[in-house]
Amino acid sequence: MAFYNFNPFPVGIKDLEGKHLNVLRDVTEGWYVDYKQEILQIKKISKQLSSFSNQYGGWLFFGVIESDERKAGRFSGIPKESVESSLLRIREASTAHVNPSVYYEEKVIYGPVSEISLEKNSAIIVVYIPEGANPPYIDSSGSIYRRLADQSYPVKETDRHVLDKLWEKGSKRWMKTKEFIKRRRDITNPNTPVIYVHFLTNPRFNKHFESISYDDFRDIFSGQDSNLGLSMPMDSIHSVQGGFVAKQTKGNNPFDHVPFIRWWHDGNAMIVIPLNTITFDSLKNSNVNFIHGIEFLKELQHQGLSEASICDFNYFLITLSCLFNQLTEVYKLTNNKEKIFSSFCLENAEKMIPFIDDPEYLSQVKKIGAAIIEDKQVRVPWDLDERWLIEIIPREEEFNDLPRGYSSMVDVMPIFASLFNSIGIVNRIKDFAKFLKVFSTNKYENPKL
């Protein structure tokens, strides 16, 4: 849901009804509003979209005839049969004729609507374009357009100072995103290997979503909702500035790294997953039933790596899948249908050897030697460039034959595949598939670190 710099209606665009349009009879065209009697050509739509994005955002109405005072005079509408092709035209204008693509929201008001005299076979298309988070938005002609108060049509911007300000505004917005991705949880023991995963549905912090109550958040992350399927119960859930946190503190030091998720009401989230370290002695005394663990350690001894620290990645995927599945429920309750982008960072694992309990991996270690994590931080995207954020594509409908929630394992696979590639478990991301049997969900029921 977009943030409104200007909204003439008592509701957001999602809840807009035909009767609400009557207020436009007192709203003049200008900075925030433009009336069009009929749908425009694609290139003209792109100029409108980019000009609103480059300025303060605003409303574009198709099917409205302006009065002599440049207010909404008559709601003539466009033919009902033209609506779908018109929506496709708007979409193409946004994605193919403006760089970067313009975010917008749309609502179709179908007649009859007696309050505005809209006839039965006609419709009004309402388009809201928020102030752009990544200006300047450049039209396919190579020009930059802006709205001006006394102009009903976009004006080509040529002033160097104004153009510099647009670039500066876009740069500042992305800096805020970079700071969020760098965000960490303060703990007393900084030496535990840990993975931070940030999920962004509002990477430019320019959208608002419906709120979620503490009770609903608690039900999702405490494990009380038995219908969730794949989930990880948390035993410490409380409010924090801007949102909520859920932690698994039982049997752990709550001041150190514990499985943790922080949710912000702006639609972004951070998941923290600590990793176990393994030595030959700790594995012998462990109650974890690793099938290939002893043989893996013996192979490391054979390679002269008996003193090395080993980082256990076996529980990471299932833990991340559980928490992402629960996070997905939060998205649903807040009516957040935005694209999901992600970044991750592995810390404190430098010079450690990664381990997964898989025969293919053991065979690889014997054949080409054990991988050693070389970097103090393993981060994707490495240079924090938004172009390389990982896009998470929910596939719940594609895998509806799986138990509820288990499709989240597929959703987060791009994160895990990138991690495997970054720490040398796979040398090509496509090779990730050969290790999937290590993630048998039967093996890791109710994961706990």
Buried (B, 14 or more C-beta within 10 A) or exposed (E): BBBBEBBBBEEBBEEBEBEBBBEBBEBBBBBBBBBBBBBBEBEBBBBBBBBBBBBBBBBBBBBBBBBEEBBBBBBBBBEBEBBEEBBEBBBEBBEEBBBBBBBBBBBBBBBEBEEBBBEEEBBBBBBBBBBBBBBBBBBBEEEBBBBBEEBBEBBEBEEEEEBEEBEEBBEEBBEEBEEBBEEEBEBEEEEBBBBBBBBBBBBBBBBBBEEBEEEBBBBBBBBEBEEBBBBBBBBBBEEEEEBBBBBBBEEBEBEBBBBBBBBBBBBBBBBBBBBBBBBBEEBEEEEEEBEBBEBBBEBBEEBEBEEBBBBBBBBBBBBBBBBBBBBBBBBEBBEBEBEBBBBBBBBBBBEBBBBBBBEBBBEBBBEEEBBBBEBEEBBBBEEBEBEEBBEBEBBBEEBEEBEBBBBBBBBBBBBBBBBBBBBBBBEEEEBBEEBBEBBEBEBBEEBEB
